[in-house]
């Protein structure tokens, strides 16, 4: 039971409960014993590539681990479970379980092309995951997730002007331990994950982690002539991670291999899901119904793998670290993008007006990413320490885009589903950087850090179309385009931490971030390759990190302001299924973040987190194409383009709030627990322009988990029941604008039960 109690100590709630805790009185003996049991855990993070107390790091950072992480990721959830679970972080995808798009402080990228560049980087076990398909690797056997807000251009560098999401997996150790968990839930979903590790020799240890998830198709097709029950929504996914750790007297080596295989269905597009003139959901729809005429061919197959080798030498006053890594991704994703059946004028089409049919596939047949990082870190006992390093990045990427003919009235049409368009992209990226970070202790209370990074980035891009799927537009079948952008930049940051008391730290940080030029050449439906020049960000933030109530409460707060120059934006859709890159002259953002954790009693823990983000585009000359059928509320210029000046960014909610509450009670020889959580994100715009239909409503989701834990021999057991999206909140979370008012829905309510065993 002692181990189980420790695992429940690290969480949470609102500052409004402060007085209730502060007013509690204890006897001297009880108080001493309670302090041992009820103090919050010290959260150790590696946000600056060395292990540090999160309360002493001059960065706005949140960590997700332990009970919170376990509850949020239950029900076989993919990485999108992180949406609105951390202040200033939102996550969405138009691909379903793959291709997540991250937004921090409102900054992200709505681009759905497989070559999309994002300003929020994902780093797993110290290796950057650049391609968007790499970012969707399942979340299992994870020790901690860290979200670093604001530019991280010094130590992490590449594509981090908005922030960084960092995953650290559980590492091998000499101690034998492991776990196995299996759950069953709604729609026939089965979820198994487990890990086992321990010593191989007195120097070598290993850990093997595995995941298997499966869900049956549950979405019915009701398009006339194409009716079929249980046609979409299912998936089968397997993943494994194998690690070997060698620990010598002054040398460590860690080998990591990971593999993922997904065979499933893409996210369900729903034609005219949004009623024209409103942002209401069409009453024809619920989560179990679509009206596709191409559902039988919809598929999503993903395979990723990677290998990394981390070598670390401990010298008398320095540590030398080398991280060599290879990552690879392949995907074939085919979907009914118009979300309906039949073209306009066919006599049989719907729901609503379908201007033309759209069935497409996006493919990565070949991809390789190679990275090398080499750094030297000092371990001086005095007032001064530093890190310096070198980073190399190479990526070879090929993308294929296909279009298919679905203009027939029914499946008997001779050309039904036959390929009628093809284009491909080929891109080679080379980048390198040198960086340094320097820490100086001015006094016992004041510490300062300065960082500098020089980055050099170059791309060679070629795209070619060999078959135009829309010949009526006058464009040729054969078309090609090239781009070779390159740039270099010096990023920097300066931060300070001041110890106001033993339990309160103040911090301030100014930082500069950089994203190299991006290329968009998905010319299947367009005739141009567009390039966005480099964007840069200057950010200033200040905050307080405090432990209160003798370690039973924690309150961290940050205020920030940033200005991004030449922000890279993607004009998605508009008049065709095509993406164009543009640069906004200036983008500003400001707001605050609040993280709190509380131990309320011996049996009750809580958290409450809140963020506010206000973003604004400032460019009077920036205008983009608009939707086919929606009601645009922006000013429209003489060319029929929406003027974006003054708009907020897409998928940038002003408010994000989340809270958790955990109750535990000793019962017989075990412990009963109830864990509840809620998350809220306010309204969002799906696209750069504003419209009535494509404004997503606020999303409020609640989860609940209850169960019983007990120990027997060397093992710990847990049986629980859980529900995600308790109130079955149904909200449109994304749209497709080039044809009709197509939309996608959030995940429906999920109910399940789980059995878990931990062994030591």
Secondary structure, 3 states (H helix, E strand, C coil): CHHHHHHCCCCEECHHHHHHHHCCCCCHHHHHHHHHHHCCCCCEECCCCCCEEHHHCCCCEEEECHHHHHHHCCCCCCHHHHCCCCCCEEEECCCCCCCCEEEECCECCCCCCCCCCCCEEEEECCEECCCCCHHHCCCCCEEEEEEEECCCCCCCCCCCCCEEEEEEECCCCCCCEEEEEEEEEHHHEEEEEEEEEEECCCCEEEEEEEEEEEECCCEEECCCCCCEEEEECCEEEEEEEEEEEEECCCEEEEEEEEEEEEEECCCCCECCCECCCCCCECCCCCCCEECCCCHHHCEEEEEEEEEEEEEEEECCCEEEEEEEEEEEEEEEEEEECCCCECCCCCCCCECCCCCCCCEEEEEEEEEEEEEEEEEEEECCCCCEEEEEEEEEEEEEEEEEEEEEECCCCCCCCCCCCEEEEEEEEEEEEEEEEEEEEEEEECCCCEEEEEEEEEEEEEEEEEEEEEECCCHHHCCCCCEEEEECCEEEEEEEEEEEEEECCCCEEEEEEEEEEEECCEEECCCCCCCCCEEECCEEEEEEEEEEEEEEHHHCEEEEEEEEEEEEEEEEEEEECCCCCCEEEEEEEEEEEEEEEEEEEEECCCCEEEEEEEEEEEEEEECCCCEECCCCCCCECCCECCCCCEECCCCCCCCCCCEEEEEEEEEEEEECCEEEEEEEEEEEECCEECCCCCECCCEECCEEEEEEEEEEEEEECCEEEEEEEEEECCCCCCCEEEEECCCCCEEEECCCCEEEEEEEEEEC
